Every structure is written in structure tokens, then in C-alpha cells.
Amino acid sequence: MTLCKFIDNVADPLLVDGFGGGVWTVMFRGAMGGANSIAINNCLFGRNTAKTDGGGLHIGIWGGGLTLPSLADNTFSDNTATNGSGGGIYHTEIRPVLRNCILWGNTDSGGTDASSQIHSNAPGFSPDAKYTDWQGHIGGTGNINADPLFEDPTGSNGNPDDDFRIGDPLSLVIDAGDNIAIPPGLNEDLDGSPRIVNAIVDMGAHEVQCLDVTDCADLDANGITDDVCTWWECAAGACNGIPKVYPSDMGSALGACPLDTFCGLPDSLHALTCFQATNPCDKINIDAGGALGACAPDGFCNLADALHALTCFQGTNTCTCARPLMGGPPEPSVVGVTELVAVPAPFSVSADINGVRIFAKDPLVHFRAYQLHVEVSGGLVGQFELVDITIEDRADYVFAGAGETLDAFNVTKGQMINMMIDGDAATGQMAYLATFTYRVSSDAVGTFVVDILHDEANQDQTFLVGAEQTDKIEVVATTPGVMSASSP
């Protein structure tokens, strides 16, 4: 069997003892001693139900002996063996050969463990599985145990075929199969699309596509069908259009939204204005990747995206649209450590204006860019309202005399970013970064604390970058600014 779909079938226990919700097959061993076998390639078994064994597939043998059924590039998911074993596959005294398959989310009377995905009724006949995503199973050449991240596993979109396509570029089944295991002549996946994209076959019945065909539909809803695939559509095969020439191509010069197939300063400016919430273009095209050179879009537009554009311009960005996650830059390296300190800075211009200056406490040899995120809390009554974020002209300014910079400020969120267009700087102790200015309400009483928000897992907060995009400057501690207020 090749290029087949078995979806939403139920085995009738009155006819076949409830075996094989999707398929029940038996291999007969003849009187002359010859044994037949079966091959199931590039098929989908989804949401089938058996009352006893083999929710998706039941393979049996009559007459004894060992045969080796072959299963390549198949997906078994969401099948159920209600009162028996092997929610995905059940086999008798045979040893199936599995290659490039997905066995995930199948259930039997014992739950959803490894045996629920594929179950043998006899010891010594465990499957020969390689390059397969097998839920609950650890070990074997090329095997993984990871959620394949299907596009719509619950079936909520109403299209049963879409449920078991890969819907997320984070999926570890992408480019994780074995090309040698593809049966001869099998050149297409279950959708009729190329079986191999990006040089290595995916696990499962569907291959994630990224084809250079025609322009996409109107992704940004501006009435013009001039858009290209964003990373999500490209990696998930959901957009039948041309991929970005550069992932960090965020728009055109002078703030124009259409992508121009270049990467450089205009794209960095798109990232900065998106950060400031003043960019009218579609954010999904501006989110070019994560911090420290990570290729995966992270849901934010900030310093990381601006740096992606600059390193693309410099020819040092290795992210690609076709597989934003399966390659890219090396692991980030720590090139410096520092503590960030918020120092109260009372201003004399007005009694109701106060603020803090942020400093990098420890000397740094190579420093290129930073993003700060602060938040004020405390006080008995009243408030400190953030009204401005600035970079003062000071001798201890971190990039003083070092070269041209780009900066952006978002007062609403309490965030700012600053980056050198080229090169990096060496700093001394207590290098000045920025000033956050607050208006003190007339009824303010108590102690107010300005915290520098820093969380390694949240790239919407504070982070520092060295000379290269993957150079991490580690923030080992933050010291808040503490200010007191008392109403007249």
C-alpha cells in the first residue's frame, strides 16, 4: 500500500473481532514454506478505533515463521484500541521494520506509553524501528521521542487531512529521516508534493514544503497580493508562495512595507519602529528571529531583529527561510559578565520630576548592543509615571566616541534599545547606558523601586550583546533604584 489515508474508521467487533480500526491484515505462510509480506509506504492512519487490538493497524501471521512487514514514511496518530493493546499498531509473531515513521498520540487500554503506540503479542518480536518519532520510546538509531507538532491535531479546522501535517517549524521531525529508507520510486509525499525538501526527508507521511512558486495571497491584509512566505508559512508548508530571499528582509526603504529582497539598515529601522509601536507593517514579517542569533522567530520585534538585519547586511547571518531552525548560527558564547545598576538621579528642573540612570557596573571588552526593560513598583499611595527615556551626553556613556548608533524607545512599555551600526566598544567600570525619567504624582507617599527586568528565558526583557550576534554578555545581577516620596 502506498499513498493511502485511513481516517475516522471503526472496526466492527461483530465481523472481525474488533481488530484493526484502520486496517486488519494477515500474512499467510504457504505449504511450500514461502512467506509473503506487506509494505505500507507514505500512508496516514488517523483517528481510527478498534474495540480490541490495533487501533490503526493490526498485522497478523498464520502458519508460523518470521516475516518482515515494511512500514516507511507513515504517520500513525490519534488511533485507539479501546479494550485492547496497540493503539497505533498491533502485531503478532512478526518483527515489523519501521523507517521515517511517526507514532504519536495513539491510545490503548493501558494509556499512551510506548507500548500503546506499537505492541507485540509475543516476546522477542519487538519492531525494528529507526529514524522514527516513537512516543515514550528511548533508543535506536535516529529515533526521537518528541511531539511532532501537528498543524491541527484536535481536528478543529474541519479538514481531516490537515490535522496531521507538521504545523510548526519547531518540530523535530523536520529533516530527521533517512533518505536511504525511502522506497524506490516514492518521489512524492501524501499531498503529492516533493518527498524530499532541503536535502533530508522528514519523518511521517507529509513533507514540510517551501517551494518557489508564485506570490502568496494577501498575508498582511493590505489588499495587495505582493507578500512572500513568512517563516511560519514557509516552514509549515502552509504558503504556496516564494520564501523570503533573506529571513531578515522586513520591508523597504523609507518605511515602505513590501519586502525588497535586500537586508540592511532599512530593515533594522523597521525593527526599531516596530519596537516603538510606530510601524504600520505586518509584525509577522518583522520578527526575523530570536536573541543571540537564534533563527526561530520569538514573537517579539526588538533589538534581536535589528541585529539580524545588520548581520545579514554584513554577510555573517546564517539563518535561511527554508529551515529557520535546522541550521543557523553556532551556540551563543559568553564574552563578558556584568551587573546592571539603577542609580537614582534627582533632577532640579521640577520638584515632581525624578528618575534613574542605568549603568553596566563591570568593564567589558567587546560591547555592541543592549536592550533595557524597567518597571516601577512600591509606594503607599500615588505613582511614579514614566514620561521619557533618553541617552544623555556623558563622558561615561558606553559608546562615547565609538561610532554611529541606532536607538529606539518605548515609553509605554518601559523599554529601550541601543546598538552600534558597526564595530564594538570597550567600556570601563560603571558605563552609562540610559536614563528613565518619571513624573511623581502630587499624592505620592512611600518608597518606590525601579527594577531592571531580566530573565534569560524572556527575550522581551533586558539583554546585552557583544561584538558578534551570538556573543552573549551575561547579566549576573541587577540592583534596583530606590526613591522616596512624601506629599507636601
C-alpha positions as CSV (number, residue, x, y, z in Angstrom):
1,M,0.0,0.0,0.0
2,T,1.3,3.4,-0.9
3,L,0.0,6.9,-0.5
4,C,-3.1,5.9,1.4
5,K,-5.3,7.6,4.0
6,F,-7.2,5.7,6.7
7,I,-9.1,8.3,8.8
8,D,-12.0,8.0,11.3
9,N,-12.7,4.3,10.7
10,V,-14.2,1.9,13.3
11,A,-13.7,-1.9,13.4
12,D,-16.9,-3.7,13.8
13,P,-16.5,-6.3,16.5
14,L,-19.4,-8.4,15.1
15,L,-17.4,-9.0,11.9
16,V,-13.7,-9.1,12.7
17,D,-13.4,-9.3,16.5
18,G,-12.8,-5.6,16.6
19,F,-9.2,-5.9,15.2
20,G,-7.6,-3.1,13.1
21,G,-9.6,0.0,13.2
22,G,-7.9,1.3,10.1
23,V,-6.5,-1.9,8.5
24,W,-6.5,-5.5,9.5
25,T,-4.1,-7.6,7.5
26,V,-2.9,-11.2,7.8
27,M,0.1,-12.7,6.1
28,F,-0.2,-16.4,5.2
29,R,2.7,-18.8,5.2
30,G,2.2,-21.3,2.4
31,A,2.7,-25.1,2.4
32,M,5.9,-24.8,0.4
33,G,7.5,-22.7,3.1
34,G,7.4,-19.4,1.3
35,A,6.2,-16.4,3.2
36,N,4.5,-13.3,1.8
37,S,4.9,-9.9,3.4
38,I,3.4,-6.4,3.2
39,A,4.8,-2.9,2.6
40,I,3.0,0.2,3.7
41,N,4.6,3.4,2.5
42,N,3.7,7.1,2.9
43,C,0.3,6.4,4.4
44,L,-1.7,8.2,7.1
45,F,-3.6,6.3,9.9
46,G,-5.5,8.8,11.9
47,R,-8.4,8.7,14.5
48,N,-9.3,5.1,13.8
49,T,-10.8,2.9,16.5
50,A,-10.7,-0.8,17.3
51,K,-12.7,-2.3,20.0
52,T,-9.8,-4.7,20.9
53,D,-6.3,-4.7,19.3
54,G,-4.7,-2.4,16.7
55,G,-6.5,0.9,16.6
56,G,-4.7,2.0,13.5
57,L,-3.2,-1.2,12.1
58,H,-3.4,-4.9,13.0
59,I,-0.8,-7.2,11.4
60,G,-1.0,-11.0,11.9
61,I,0.5,-14.1,10.5
62,W,-1.0,-17.6,10.1
63,G,1.2,-20.7,9.7
64,G,4.1,-19.7,11.9
65,G,7.5,-18.4,10.8
66,L,9.1,-14.9,10.7
67,T,8.3,-12.4,8.0
68,L,9.2,-8.7,8.0
69,P,6.5,-6.3,7.0
70,S,7.9,-2.9,5.9
71,L,6.5,0.4,7.0
72,A,8.2,3.6,5.7
73,D,7.3,7.3,5.9
74,N,3.9,6.7,7.6
75,T,2.0,8.6,10.3
76,F,0.1,6.8,13.0
77,S,-1.7,9.3,15.3
78,D,-4.8,9.6,17.4
79,N,-5.8,5.9,16.9
80,T,-7.5,4.0,19.7
81,A,-7.6,0.4,20.8
82,T,-10.4,0.8,23.3
83,N,-10.3,-2.5,25.2
84,G,-7.0,-4.0,23.9
85,S,-3.4,-3.2,23.0
86,G,-1.5,-1.3,20.4
87,G,-3.4,1.9,19.8
88,G,-1.3,2.7,16.8
89,I,-0.1,-0.8,15.6
90,Y,-0.6,-4.3,16.9
91,H,1.4,-7.2,15.5
92,T,1.7,-10.9,16.3
93,E,4.8,-13.2,15.9
94,I,6.5,-10.9,13.3
95,R,9.0,-8.1,13.6
96,P,7.9,-5.0,11.6
97,V,10.6,-2.8,10.1
98,L,9.7,0.9,10.6
99,R,11.6,3.8,9.0
100,N,10.8,7.5,8.9
101,C,7.5,7.0,10.7
102,I,5.6,9.0,13.3
103,L,3.9,7.1,16.1
104,W,2.3,9.7,18.4
105,G,-0.9,10.2,20.4
106,N,-2.2,6.7,20.0
107,T,-4.1,5.2,22.9
108,D,-5.0,1.7,24.2
109,S,-6.4,0.3,27.4
110,G,-3.0,1.0,29.1
111,G,-2.8,4.6,28.1
112,T,-0.4,6.4,25.7
113,D,3.0,4.9,26.5
114,A,5.5,3.4,24.0
115,S,3.6,0.1,24.0
116,S,0.4,1.9,23.2
117,Q,2.0,3.2,20.0
118,I,3.0,-0.2,18.7
119,H,2.6,-3.5,20.6
120,S,3.7,-7.1,20.0
121,N,1.8,-10.1,21.5
122,A,5.0,-12.1,21.9
123,P,8.4,-11.5,23.4
124,G,11.3,-11.4,21.0
125,F,9.3,-9.7,18.2
126,S,9.8,-6.1,19.0
127,P,9.8,-3.8,16.0
128,D,13.0,-2.8,14.1
129,A,12.4,0.9,14.3
130,K,14.9,3.5,13.1
131,Y,14.6,7.2,12.3
132,T,11.1,7.2,13.8
133,D,9.3,9.5,16.2
134,W,8.0,7.0,18.7
135,Q,6.2,8.4,21.7
136,G,7.5,7.1,25.0
137,H,10.4,5.1,23.4
138,I,14.0,5.9,24.1
139,G,16.9,4.5,21.9
140,G,17.5,3.2,18.5
141,T,19.3,4.7,15.5
142,G,17.8,8.1,14.6
143,N,14.7,7.6,16.8
144,I,13.3,10.5,18.7
145,N,10.6,10.9,21.3
146,A,9.2,14.4,20.7
147,D,5.8,15.9,19.9
148,P,5.7,16.3,16.1
149,L,3.6,19.5,16.5
150,F,0.9,18.7,14.0
151,E,-0.9,21.5,12.4
152,D,-4.4,20.8,13.9
153,P,-4.3,17.6,16.0
154,T,-7.7,18.3,17.5
155,G,-9.4,18.5,14.1
156,S,-10.8,21.9,14.9
157,N,-10.3,23.3,11.4
158,G,-12.7,20.8,9.9
159,N,-10.2,19.5,7.4
160,P,-9.2,15.9,8.4
161,D,-6.2,15.9,6.0
162,D,-4.7,19.0,7.7
163,D,-4.7,17.5,11.2
164,F,-1.5,15.5,10.7
165,R,0.6,17.8,8.6
166,I,3.5,19.4,10.5
167,G,2.4,22.8,11.6
168,D,5.3,24.3,13.5
169,P,8.9,24.9,12.4
170,L,10.0,23.8,15.9
171,S,9.0,20.2,15.0
172,L,12.0,17.8,15.4
173,V,10.6,15.5,12.7
174,I,11.7,18.0,10.1
175,D,14.8,16.8,8.2
176,A,15.2,14.0,10.7
177,G,14.5,10.9,8.5
178,D,16.8,8.6,6.5
179,N,16.8,9.1,2.7
180,I,18.1,5.6,2.1
181,A,15.0,4.2,3.7
182,I,12.6,5.8,1.2
183,P,11.2,3.1,-1.0
184,P,12.3,3.2,-4.7
185,G,10.1,5.3,-6.9
186,L,8.5,7.2,-4.0
187,N,9.1,10.8,-5.0
188,E,6.0,12.5,-3.6
189,D,4.5,12.8,-0.1
190,L,0.9,12.2,0.7
191,D,-0.1,15.6,-0.7
192,G,1.7,15.0,-4.0
193,S,4.5,17.4,-3.1
194,P,8.2,16.6,-3.3
195,R,9.1,13.8,-0.8
196,I,12.5,15.5,0.0
197,V,12.9,19.2,0.7
198,N,16.1,20.7,1.9
199,A,18.1,17.6,1.2
200,I,16.8,15.4,4.0
201,V,13.4,13.6,4.2
202,D,11.1,14.4,7.1
203,M,9.5,11.8,9.3
204,G,5.9,10.9,8.6
205,A,3.6,11.0,5.6
206,H,3.8,14.7,4.9
207,E,6.9,16.6,3.9
208,V,7.2,20.2,5.0
209,Q,7.3,22.3,1.9
210,C,8.9,25.6,1.0
211,L,8.5,26.0,-2.8
212,D,9.5,28.8,-5.1
213,V,6.2,29.0,-7.0
214,T,4.2,32.2,-7.1
215,D,3.4,35.1,-4.8
216,C,1.3,34.3,-1.7
217,A,-2.1,35.6,-1.1
218,D,-2.5,38.8,0.9
219,L,-0.9,37.8,4.2
220,D,-0.8,41.3,5.7
221,A,-4.4,42.1,4.6
222,N,-3.4,45.3,2.8
223,G,-5.4,44.4,-0.3
224,I,-2.3,43.7,-2.4
225,T,-1.2,40.1,-3.2
226,D,2.5,41.1,-3.0
227,D,3.6,39.2,0.0
228,V,6.1,36.3,0.3
229,C,6.1,33.5,2.7
230,T,6.8,34.3,6.3
231,W,8.9,31.9,8.2
232,W,5.9,30.2,9.7
233,E,4.1,29.6,6.4
234,C,7.3,28.6,4.7
235,A,8.4,26.1,7.3
236,A,5.0,24.6,7.7
237,G,4.2,24.3,4.0
238,A,1.1,26.4,4.5
239,C,2.0,29.1,2.0
240,N,2.3,28.2,-1.7
241,G,4.5,31.2,-2.4
242,I,8.1,32.3,-2.6
243,P,10.1,32.2,0.5
244,K,11.9,35.3,1.7
245,V,15.2,35.8,0.0
246,Y,16.5,36.8,3.4
247,P,14.7,36.0,6.6
248,S,15.7,39.4,7.9
249,D,14.1,41.2,5.0
250,M,11.5,43.2,6.9
251,G,10.4,45.8,4.4
252,S,11.6,48.5,2.0
253,A,13.4,51.8,2.5
254,L,11.6,54.9,3.9
255,G,9.2,52.7,5.9
256,A,7.5,51.0,2.9
257,C,6.1,47.6,3.8
258,P,6.6,45.5,0.7
259,L,9.7,43.3,1.0
260,D,12.5,44.3,-1.3
261,T,14.8,41.2,-1.3
262,F,17.6,43.1,0.5
263,C,18.7,43.2,4.1
264,G,20.3,46.2,5.8
265,L,19.7,49.5,7.5
266,P,16.1,49.9,6.3
267,D,15.2,46.5,7.9
268,S,16.9,47.5,11.2
269,L,14.8,50.7,11.2
270,H,11.7,48.6,10.6
271,A,12.6,46.5,13.7
272,L,13.2,49.6,15.8
273,T,10.0,51.3,14.8
274,C,8.1,48.1,15.4
275,F,9.7,48.0,18.8
276,Q,8.4,51.6,19.3
277,A,4.9,50.5,18.2
278,T,5.0,53.1,15.3
279,N,5.5,50.7,12.4
280,P,2.3,50.1,10.3
281,C,3.6,47.0,8.6
282,D,2.8,43.4,9.5
283,K,4.7,42.3,12.6
284,I,5.0,38.7,11.3
285,N,7.4,39.9,8.6
286,I,9.5,42.0,11.1
287,D,10.1,39.2,13.6
288,A,13.2,37.9,11.9
289,G,14.5,35.7,14.7
290,G,15.4,35.4,18.4
291,A,18.2,36.9,20.5
292,L,21.9,35.9,20.2
293,G,21.5,34.9,16.6
294,A,18.7,32.3,17.2
295,C,16.9,31.7,13.9
296,A,13.5,30.9,15.3
297,P,11.0,33.8,15.4
298,D,10.3,34.6,19.0
299,G,7.1,36.6,18.8
300,F,8.8,40.0,19.5
301,C,10.2,42.8,17.4
302,N,13.2,44.2,19.2
303,L,16.9,44.5,19.3
304,A,17.4,40.9,18.2
305,D,15.6,41.6,14.9
306,A,17.6,44.8,14.2
307,L,20.8,42.8,14.7
308,H,19.6,40.1,12.4
309,A,19.2,42.7,9.6
310,L,22.7,44.2,10.2
311,T,24.5,40.8,10.3
312,C,22.6,39.8,7.2
313,F,23.9,43.0,5.5
314,Q,27.4,42.1,6.7
315,G,27.1,38.6,5.3
316,T,27.5,36.9,8.7
317,N,23.9,35.8,9.3
318,T,23.5,32.1,8.5
319,C,19.7,31.8,9.0
320,T,17.7,30.6,6.0
321,C,14.0,30.7,5.2
322,A,13.7,27.1,4.1
323,R,14.6,25.8,7.5
324,P,15.0,28.6,10.1
325,L,15.7,26.1,12.9
326,M,17.7,23.3,11.3
327,G,21.0,25.1,10.9
328,G,21.8,28.7,11.6
329,P,24.5,30.1,13.9
330,P,26.6,28.2,16.5
331,E,25.6,28.1,20.1
332,P,26.0,31.6,21.8
333,S,29.2,32.1,23.7
334,V,29.6,34.2,26.8
335,V,32.1,37.0,26.2
336,G,31.6,39.1,29.3
337,V,29.7,39.4,32.6
338,T,28.4,42.4,34.3
339,E,25.9,43.7,36.9
340,L,23.3,46.3,35.9
341,V,22.7,49.1,38.4
342,A,19.9,51.6,38.6
343,V,21.1,54.8,40.3
344,P,18.5,57.4,41.5
345,A,19.0,60.7,39.6
346,P,17.1,63.6,41.2
347,F,16.5,66.4,38.7
348,S,16.4,70.1,39.6
349,V,14.1,71.1,36.7
350,S,11.0,70.4,38.7
351,A,10.0,69.1,42.1
352,D,7.7,66.5,40.5
353,I,10.3,65.1,38.1
354,N,12.7,62.3,39.2
355,G,14.5,59.4,37.6
356,V,17.1,56.7,37.5
357,R,20.2,56.2,35.4
358,I,21.2,52.6,34.4
359,F,24.9,51.6,34.4
360,A,26.9,48.5,33.5
361,K,29.0,48.0,36.6
362,D,31.8,45.8,35.2
363,P,34.3,46.6,32.4
364,L,33.5,44.9,29.1
365,V,35.9,44.4,26.2
366,H,33.5,43.9,23.3
367,F,30.1,45.6,23.6
368,R,27.8,46.2,20.7
369,A,24.2,46.5,21.7
370,Y,21.7,46.3,24.6
371,Q,18.0,46.3,25.4
372,L,16.7,47.5,28.7
373,H,13.3,46.9,30.3
374,V,12.4,48.6,33.6
375,E,9.4,48.6,35.8
376,V,8.5,50.7,38.8
377,S,6.6,49.4,41.9
378,G,6.0,50.1,45.5
379,G,4.8,53.3,47.3
380,L,2.0,53.6,49.8
381,V,-0.1,55.9,47.6
382,G,0.4,57.7,44.3
383,Q,2.6,56.8,41.4
384,F,5.8,57.3,39.5
385,E,4.8,57.7,35.9
386,L,7.5,57.0,33.2
387,V,7.5,60.0,30.9
388,D,10.7,59.8,29.0
389,I,13.7,57.6,28.2
390,T,16.9,59.3,27.0
391,I,20.6,58.8,26.4
392,E,22.4,61.7,28.0
393,D,25.6,63.2,26.5
394,R,28.1,62.0,29.1
395,A,31.8,61.1,29.2
396,D,31.0,57.7,30.7
397,Y,28.4,56.8,28.0
398,V,29.1,53.2,26.9
399,F,29.5,54.1,23.2
400,A,31.1,57.6,23.7
401,G,33.3,58.2,20.6
402,A,33.0,54.6,19.4
403,G,30.9,55.1,16.2
404,E,27.4,55.5,14.9
405,T,24.5,54.0,16.8
406,L,20.8,53.3,16.3
407,D,18.4,53.6,19.2
408,A,14.7,53.3,19.9
409,F,12.5,54.0,22.9
410,N,9.1,52.6,24.0
411,V,7.9,54.7,27.0
412,T,4.6,52.8,27.2
413,K,6.4,49.5,28.0
414,G,9.4,51.0,29.8
415,Q,11.9,49.7,27.2
416,M,14.8,51.0,25.1
417,I,17.4,49.6,22.7
418,N,20.7,51.0,21.5
419,M,23.1,49.4,19.1
420,M,26.3,50.2,17.2
421,I,25.8,50.0,13.4
422,D,29.3,48.5,13.0
423,G,32.1,47.6,15.4
424,D,32.0,47.3,19.1
425,A,33.3,49.3,22.2
426,A,35.4,48.6,25.3
427,T,33.9,50.0,28.5
428,G,35.2,50.9,31.9
429,Q,33.5,50.5,35.3
430,M,30.0,51.9,35.7
431,A,29.4,52.6,32.0
432,Y,26.3,54.7,31.5
433,L,23.5,53.2,29.4
434,A,20.3,55.3,29.7
435,T,18.1,57.5,31.8
436,F,14.5,56.8,32.7
437,T,12.5,59.9,33.8
438,Y,9.4,59.8,36.0
439,R,6.7,62.2,36.9
440,V,5.9,62.0,40.6
441,S,2.2,62.4,41.4
442,S,1.3,65.0,43.9
443,D,-0.1,62.5,46.4
444,A,2.9,60.1,46.2
445,V,4.0,58.7,49.5
446,G,6.4,55.9,50.3
447,T,9.3,54.1,48.8
448,F,9.2,53.4,45.0
449,V,11.5,50.8,43.4
450,V,12.7,50.9,39.8
451,D,13.6,47.3,38.8
452,I,15.7,46.2,35.8
453,L,13.7,43.3,34.4
454,H,15.9,40.4,33.4
455,D,15.0,36.8,32.6
456,E,17.2,34.6,30.4
457,A,14.0,32.9,29.1
458,N,12.2,36.1,28.2
459,Q,13.8,38.0,25.3
460,D,11.3,40.8,25.7
461,Q,13.2,41.9,28.8
462,T,16.8,43.1,29.3
463,F,19.8,41.5,27.4
464,L,23.2,42.6,26.2
465,V,25.2,41.6,23.1
466,G,28.9,41.5,22.3
467,A,30.7,42.2,19.1
468,E,29.2,39.2,17.2
469,Q,25.4,38.5,17.1
470,T,26.0,35.2,19.0
471,D,28.2,36.9,21.7
472,K,26.3,36.9,25.0
473,I,27.1,39.4,27.8
474,E,25.7,37.7,30.8
475,V,23.8,39.8,33.4
476,V,24.7,38.2,36.7
477,A,22.7,40.6,38.9
478,T,20.6,43.7,38.8
479,T,20.4,46.4,41.5
480,P,17.2,48.4,41.6
481,G,16.9,52.1,42.1
482,V,15.1,53.1,45.2
483,M,13.4,56.5,45.5
484,S,11.3,58.0,48.3
485,A,8.3,60.4,48.0
486,S,6.3,62.3,50.5
487,S,3.3,64.6,49.6
488,P,3.5,68.2,50.8
